[in-house]
């Protein structure tokens, strides 16, 4: 049985995103679909003394731009701002050395395309959390279509028997179409677990970077604890 999960590349994705990849055999970066403005494809949140704060990558994208084609705006000092903000808020965290030694250098590279940056930081986060599934990009597969048809085409292209979907897709996915195409449709069940964070109180639904930096070697165990039957 081969389980596949499919998701748009995101900047510093949150914990359920990483858990979904860990729960599958093949994870597909869905980079050949339309970029969503005001979504989380170019931003995510970390924790500060004043609560959650967005880290946003400035981009140039048209109404019909595909994620793989979205360019990063180079005349803004976003990289320095992101690095300094992370350093300022996590300098005392147990896993801070991981950021300082590795992720900082990834963020500071001369990126042209958002998808390349997103996949690079996500691959680093997967490594920290022990995510070992195979990863491919949808744009590298010979697939086409929209919505369920595109998902099913990807499943067939990678030989998937099971598609692990997010809960939000229940409202519009045609489960009968998946059955007709011989693909079992499963929905991720995940509940974020509280863990030790910098500063007072617990803030949920942050980037998984917050978990990695705060919990260090314990981060994977916390991630897995949120996976529901």
C-alpha positions in Angstrom: 0.0 0.0 0.0 1.4 3.4 -1.0 0.1 6.5 0.8 0.5 9.9 -0.9 -0.1 13.4 0.6 -0.2 16.5 -1.6 0.2 20.1 -0.5 1.3 23.5 -1.9 4.8 24.5 -0.9 4.6 26.8 2.1 7.0 29.1 3.9 7.9 27.7 7.3 4.8 25.4 7.4 2.9 24.5 10.5 3.0 21.3 12.5 0.1 19.4 10.8 1.7 19.9 7.4 4.9 18.2 8.6 2.9 15.4 10.3 1.0 14.7 7.1 4.2 14.3 5.3 5.5 12.0 8.0 2.4 9.8 7.8 2.7 9.1 4.0 5.1 7.3 1.7 5.2 10.0 -1.0 4.7 13.7 -0.4 4.0 15.8 -3.4 4.8 19.6 -3.5 1.8 20.9 -5.4 3.7 23.7 -7.1 1.7 23.8 -10.4 -1.5 25.4 -9.1 -2.5 29.0 -8.6 -0.7 31.1 -6.0 -3.1 32.2 -3.2 -2.8 35.8 -2.1 -3.1 36.4 1.6 -2.6 32.7 2.3 0.3 30.9 3.9 2.3 30.1 0.8 4.6 33.1 1.5 4.2 33.7 5.2 3.8 32.0 8.6 3.8 32.9 12.3 6.3 32.6 15.1 5.9 33.6 18.8 7.1 36.8 20.4 6.5 38.3 23.8 3.4 40.0 22.3 2.0 36.9 20.8 2.1 35.6 17.2 3.9 37.5 14.6 3.9 37.0 10.8 7.1 36.5 8.8 6.2 37.4 5.2 8.2 36.9 2.1 7.5 39.8 -0.4 6.5 38.4 -3.8 5.5 39.5 -7.2 2.6 37.5 -8.5 -0.2 38.0 -11.1 -3.8 36.9 -10.7 -3.1 33.6 -12.6 0.5 33.0 -11.4 1.4 29.4 -10.6 3.3 28.8 -7.4 6.3 27.6 -9.2 6.6 30.8 -11.1 6.1 33.3 -8.3 9.2 35.5 -7.9 10.5 37.0 -4.7 10.8 40.8 -4.6 14.5 41.5 -4.2 14.5 45.2 -3.3 13.3 44.5 0.2 15.3 43.5 3.3 13.0 40.7 4.3 15.8 38.1 4.8 17.6 40.2 7.4 14.3 41.0 9.1 13.3 37.4 9.4 16.7 36.2 10.7 16.9 39.0 13.3 13.3 38.4 14.4 13.9 34.7 14.9 17.2 35.3 16.7 15.7 37.9 19.0 12.7 35.7 20.0 14.4 32.3 20.2 18.0 33.0 21.3 17.3 31.2 24.6 15.3 28.3 23.1 16.7 24.7 23.5 17.0 24.2 19.7 18.2 27.7 18.7 21.7 26.4 17.7 19.9 24.4 14.9 18.6 27.6 13.4 21.8 29.5 13.8 23.9 26.8 12.2 21.6 25.7 9.3 18.3 27.4 8.6 19.8 30.9 8.9 22.1 30.2 5.9 19.2 28.8 3.9 17.1 31.9 4.4 20.0 34.2 3.6 20.6 32.6 0.2 19.9 34.6 -3.0 16.5 33.2 -3.8 14.7 34.1 -7.0 11.6 31.9 -6.8 9.3 31.4 -3.8 8.8 27.7 -4.4 12.5 27.1 -4.3 12.8 28.9 -0.9 9.7 27.2 0.5 10.9 23.7 -0.4 14.4 24.4 0.9 13.1 25.5 4.3 10.6 22.7 4.4 13.2 20.1 3.7 15.3 21.4 6.5 12.2 21.3 8.9 11.4 17.7 7.7 15.0 16.7 8.6 14.7 18.2 12.1 11.5 16.3 12.6 12.6 13.0 11.2 10.3 13.0 8.2 11.6 10.4 5.8 9.0 10.0 3.0 9.9 10.4 -0.6 9.3 13.9 -2.0 8.5 15.0 -5.5 7.2 18.1 -7.2 3.9 18.0 -9.1 5.5 20.2 -11.9 7.9 17.3 -12.6 5.1 14.8 -13.2 3.2 14.5 -16.5 -0.2 15.5 -14.9 -2.9 18.0 -15.7 -6.5 18.8 -14.6 -8.1 20.7 -11.8 -9.3 19.9 -8.2 -10.1 16.2 -7.8 -9.0 15.4 -11.3 -5.5 16.8 -10.7 -5.2 15.0 -7.4 -6.2 11.7 -8.9 -3.8 12.2 -11.8 -1.0 12.8 -9.3 -2.0 9.7 -7.3 -1.9 7.6 -10.5 1.4 9.1 -11.6 3.1 8.1 -8.3 1.3 4.8 -7.9 -0.7 5.7 -4.8 -3.4 3.4 -3.3 -4.3 5.9 -0.6 -4.7 9.7 -0.7 -4.2 11.4 2.7 -6.1 14.6 2.5 -6.6 17.6 4.9 -9.8 17.9 6.8 -10.7 21.2 4.9 -11.1 19.3 1.7 -14.1 17.3 3.0 -16.4 20.1 1.9 -15.7 19.8 -1.8 -14.0 16.5 -2.6 -16.0 13.9 -4.5 -15.3 10.7 -2.5 -17.2 8.6 -5.1 -14.7 9.7 -7.8 -11.8 8.5 -5.7 -13.4 5.1 -5.2 -14.2 4.8 -8.9 -10.5 5.4 -9.6 -9.3 2.8 -7.1 -7.8 5.3 -4.6 -8.8 5.2 -1.0 -9.5 8.6 0.5 -8.4 9.2 4.0 -8.5 12.4 6.1 -5.8 13.6 8.4 -6.8 13.8 12.0 -4.5 16.0 14.0 -4.7 18.0 17.2 -1.9 20.3 18.1 -0.4 19.4 21.5 0.8 22.1 23.9 4.6 22.2 24.4 7.2 24.3 26.1 7.4 27.7 24.4 9.4 30.9 25.0 7.5 33.6 26.9 4.3 33.3 28.9 1.4 31.2 27.8 0.9 28.8 24.9 0.1 30.0 21.4 -1.2 27.3 19.0 -1.1 27.1 15.2 2.4 28.6 14.7 5.0 27.5 12.2 6.6 24.2 13.1 9.8 26.2 13.5 8.5 27.2 16.9 8.2 23.6 17.9 11.7 22.7 16.5 13.5 25.6 18.2 11.7 25.3 21.5 11.8 21.5 21.9 15.0 20.5 20.1 15.4 16.7 20.2 11.9 16.3 21.7 10.2 18.0 18.7 9.3 14.8 16.8 7.7 13.2 19.8 5.5 16.3 20.3 4.5 16.2 16.7 3.6 12.5 16.7 1.6 13.0 19.9 -0.9 15.2 18.0 -1.7 12.4 15.5 -5.2 11.0 16.1 -6.5 7.6 15.1 
